[in-house]
Amino acid sequence: MSDDIKDHLQENHSENDSIEPESSEASSDAPAVETAVEESSLETSAIDTEEDDLEKIRIIASDEDLAGSEQMAGDTPDSNLIEPPPEAEAEDVVTASREELKPAIEALLFVADEPLPFKQLSKVMGNVRDEDVKAAIDELVADYENRGSGLEIREIAGGWRISTRPQNHEFIRKYLKSRPSARLSLPALETLAVIAYKQPITIPEILEIRGVTSSSAIKTLLEKRLIVTKGRKETVGRPMLYGTSREFLIQFGMKDLTELPSIEDFEDLTQ
């Protein structure tokens, strides 16, 4: 009970004690005073009850908060119990015998439009180990060599390809000449030769060497994917630089540019 209420009740009690029955009129007021005291006592009792109820509510709420906190703490997984995610399973590497691989590799190289690297051959054949693929190719190279085949398996532009042997190129050229021509024009061939031996090179530099404009030839070579742009030259106007492409290596059967023949031999290759 609050001090104000206690003081208020004490004052009422003191006033009631100081009242003396002076007359019959005062005696007639006594029941009214008693009624007021009773009402005040009832009010005080109600206030005490309300305070007790509030205290109970506070205790219950406090208990619920504590229980909720304990429940939350109990629901929090122990970091030591968390299982790490399963590691991604690596693809199974297949081991295959050379007797199985050699005919498969030979067939793939025969039908391929471009040289096939180890990784691609391995993937096509079911993730065979690279070293097994390499060993099988080495045996195929030896087989073609030992039987004097007109074909050979060569490493060209980062991959492997079945190609004709150089000693048979003369016969192949004669045959190809009998077919409708799909060769480059003379200006395009000259431009390609300049680019191959002087790369990277700009169009003004090609013009200086050939003495004639090469814009049309450059366009043709780009369309046939025999040349590609190689950035820009850091000079006035920053002209475009050109060089040979991977397709160039494939078409001329070269492993890389170190196998570029002499200019005379290159002219023979383009005939």
Order of alpha helices (4+ residues) and beta strands (2+ residues): alpha-alpha-alpha-alpha-alpha-beta-beta-alpha-alpha-beta-alpha-alpha-beta-beta-alpha-alpha
